[in-house]
Amino acid sequence: MASRKDLKKDIKFVSVELISECYVRFIFNPSMEKEINDIVMEINKLNYDTVTRINHTDGKNNPKITKAYYKKLKADYENGMKTILTKLESIKIA
């Protein structure tokens, strides 16, 4: 398993890249400001929630519980990202 520090860095990197993509789409389509701001807020919320869950890992002394915890964390993060990406893709660059 990767270190928690590296995992948090990776999550932050993905979040920053998605926020950058949101602002690029805003530059090309300023009429979608509210929708883009909502997506940015979702990205920030997902980032915060995921990092908070990483900081408070369940079952620190039991490897099976820890592994299951991180599998669920990964699945939740991937589902959240898929939702955000679907919304972001719906905003066309004019």
Phi and psi in degrees as GROMACS dihedral restraints (atoms count N, CA, C in turn):
[ dihedral_restraints ]
;  ai    aj    ak    al  type     phi  dphi    fc
    3     4     5     6     1   -69.0    20    10
    4     5     6     7     1   160.6    20    10
    6     7     8     9     1   -71.6    20    10
    7     8     9    10     1   155.3    20    10
    9    10    11    12     1   -63.2    20    10
   10    11    12    13     1   -36.0    20    10
   12    13    14    15     1   -61.2    20    10
   13    14    15    16     1   -46.1    20    10
   15    16    17    18     1   -66.1    20    10
   16    17    18    19     1   -38.0    20    10
   18    19    20    21     1   -62.7    20    10
   19    20    21    22     1   -43.7    20    10
   21    22    23    24     1   -64.9    20    10
   22    23    24    25     1   -38.3    20    10
   24    25    26    27     1   -63.5    20    10
   25    26    27    28     1   -42.3    20    10
   27    28    29    30     1   -63.7    20    10
   28    29    30    31     1   -42.1    20    10
   30    31    32    33     1   -64.7    20    10
   31    32    33    34     1   -41.6    20    10
   33    34    35    36     1   -63.7    20    10
   34    35    36    37     1   -41.5    20    10
   36    37    38    39     1   -60.2    20    10
   37    38    39    40     1   -47.5    20    10
   39    40    41    42     1   -61.9    20    10
   40    41    42    43     1   -41.8    20    10
   42    43    44    45     1   -63.2    20    10
   43    44    45    46     1   -44.5    20    10
   45    46    47    48     1   -64.1    20    10
   46    47    48    49     1   -40.6    20    10
   48    49    50    51     1   -63.6    20    10
   49    50    51    52     1   -41.8    20    10
   51    52    53    54     1   -67.4    20    10
   52    53    54    55     1   -38.7    20    10
   54    55    56    57     1   -65.3    20    10
   55    56    57    58     1   -39.3    20    10
   57    58    59    60     1   -60.9    20    10
   58    59    60    61     1   -42.4    20    10
   60    61    62    63     1   -63.2    20    10
   61    62    63    64     1   -37.1    20    10
   63    64    65    66     1   -61.3    20    10
   64    65    66    67     1   -44.6    20    10
   66    67    68    69     1   -71.7    20    10
   67    68    69    70     1   -29.6    20    10
   69    70    71    72     1   -63.9    20    10
   70    71    72    73     1   -44.6    20    10
   72    73    74    75     1   -64.9    20    10
   73    74    75    76     1   -33.9    20    10
   75    76    77    78     1   -65.5    20    10
   76    77    78    79     1   -40.0    20    10
   78    79    80    81     1   -60.1    20    10
   79    80    81    82     1   -41.0    20    10
   81    82    83    84     1   -84.8    20    10
   82    83    84    85     1   -15.1    20    10
   84    85    86    87     1  -145.0    20    10
   85    86    87    88     1    72.0    20    10
   87    88    89    90     1   -65.3    20    10
   88    89    90    91     1   -16.2    20    10
   90    91    92    93     1   -70.9    20    10
   91    92    93    94     1   -13.7    20    10
   93    94    95    96     1   -99.3    20    10
   94    95    96    97     1    27.7    20    10
   96    97    98    99     1   -57.0    20    10
   97    98    99   100     1   -46.7    20    10
   99   100   101   102     1   -62.6    20    10
  100   101   102   103     1   -45.8    20    10
  102   103   104   105     1   -62.3    20    10
  103   104   105   106     1   -41.3    20    10
  105   106   107   108     1   -67.6    20    10
  106   107   108   109     1   -42.0    20    10
  108   109   110   111     1   -62.6    20    10
  109   110   111   112     1   -37.2    20    10
  111   112   113   114     1   -63.1    20    10
  112   113   114   115     1   -40.5    20    10
  114   115   116   117     1   -65.4    20    10
  115   116   117   118     1   -42.4    20    10
  117   118   119   120     1   -61.2    20    10
  118   119   120   121     1   -41.1    20    10
  120   121   122   123     1   -65.0    20    10
  121   122   123   124     1   -38.0    20    10
  123   124   125   126     1   -63.2    20    10
  124   125   126   127     1   -42.4    20    10
  126   127   128   129     1   -61.0    20    10
  127   128   129   130     1   -46.4    20    10
  129   130   131   132     1   -62.2    20    10
  130   131   132   133     1   -41.1    20    10
  132   133   134   135     1   -65.1    20    10
  133   134   135   136     1   -44.9    20    10
  135   136   137   138     1   -62.5    20    10
  136   137   138   139     1   -41.6    20    10
  138   139   140   141     1   -60.8    20    10
  139   140   141   142     1   -49.1    20    10
  141   142   143   144     1   -61.8    20    10
  142   143   144   145     1   -47.4    20    10
  144   145   146   147     1   -62.4    20    10
  145   146   147   148     1   -41.9    20    10
  147   148   149   150     1   -68.1    20    10
  148   149   150   151     1   -45.5    20    10
  150   151   152   153     1   -64.5    20    10
  151   152   153   154     1   -37.7    20    10
  153   154   155   156     1   -62.5    20    10
  154   155   156   157     1   -41.2    20    10
  156   157   158   159     1   -67.4    20    10
  157   158   159   160     1   -34.3    20    10
  159   160   161   162     1   -66.3    20    10
  160   161   162   163     1   -38.9    20    10
  162   163   164   165     1   -67.4    20    10
  163   164   165   166     1   -25.0    20    10
  165   166   167   168     1  -121.8    20    10
  166   167   168   169     1    70.3    20    10
  168   169   170   171     1   -73.7    20    10
  169   170   171   172     1   135.6    20    10
  171   172   173   174     1   -80.2    20    10
  172   173   174   175     1   147.5    20    10
  174   175   176   177     1    64.2    20    10
  175   176   177   178     1    48.3    20    10
  177   178   179   180     1   -58.6    20    10
  178   179   180   181     1   -30.5    20    10
  180   181   182   183     1   -93.7    20    10
  181   182   183   184     1    -4.9    20    10
  183   184   185   186     1  -119.5    20    10
  184   185   186   187     1   108.5    20    10
  186   187   188   189     1   -59.8    20    10
  187   188   189   190     1   -33.8    20    10
  189   190   191   192     1   -65.9    20    10
  190   191   192   193     1   -44.3    20    10
  192   193   194   195     1   -65.8    20    10
  193   194   195   196     1   -41.6    20    10
  195   196   197   198     1   -63.2    20    10
  196   197   198   199     1   -42.7    20    10
  198   199   200   201     1   -63.3    20    10
  199   200   201   202     1   -44.3    20    10
  201   202   203   204     1   -63.8    20    10
  202   203   204   205     1   -38.3    20    10
  204   205   206   207     1   -61.4    20    10
  205   206   207   208     1   -46.7    20    10
  207   208   209   210     1   -72.1    20    10
  208   209   210   211     1   -29.8    20    10
  210   211   212   213     1   -63.7    20    10
  211   212   213   214     1   -44.4    20    10
  213   214   215   216     1   -65.5    20    10
  214   215   216   217     1   -40.8    20    10
  216   217   218   219     1   -60.0    20    10
  217   218   219   220     1   -44.8    20    10
  219   220   221   222     1   -63.5    20    10
  220   221   222   223     1   -44.3    20    10
  222   223   224   225     1   -63.0    20    10
  223   224   225   226     1   -43.0    20    10
  225   226   227   228     1   -64.3    20    10
  226   227   228   229     1   -41.1    20    10
  228   229   230   231     1   -65.5    20    10
  229   230   231   232     1   -43.7    20    10
  231   232   233   234     1   -63.7    20    10
  232   233   234   235     1   -42.0    20    10
  234   235   236   237     1   -63.9    20    10
  235   236   237   238     1   -41.2    20    10
  237   238   239   240     1   -63.6    20    10
  238   239   240   241     1   -41.8    20    10
  240   241   242   243     1   -66.0    20    10
  241   242   243   244     1   -39.2    20    10
  243   244   245   246     1   -61.4    20    10
  244   245   246   247     1   -41.7    20    10
  246   247   248   249     1   -62.8    20    10
  247   248   249   250     1   -45.5    20    10
  249   250   251   252     1   -65.1    20    10
  250   251   252   253     1   -43.7    20    10
  252   253   254   255     1   -64.3    20    10
  253   254   255   256     1   -36.9    20    10
  255   256   257   258     1   -61.7    20    10
  256   257   258   259     1   -43.8    20    10
  258   259   260   261     1   -66.5    20    10
  259   260   261   262     1   -39.5    20    10
  261   262   263   264     1   -67.6    20    10
  262   263   264   265     1   -38.5    20    10
  264   265   266   267     1   -68.2    20    10
  265   266   267   268     1   -24.6    20    10
  267   268   269   270     1   -71.9    20    10
  268   269   270   271     1   -16.7    20    10
  270   271   272   273     1   -90.1    20    10
  271   272   273   274     1   110.1    20    10
  273   274   275   276     1   -82.2    20    10
  274   275   276   277     1   143.6    20    10
  276   277   278   279     1   -84.2    20    10
  277   278   279   280     1   117.1    20    10
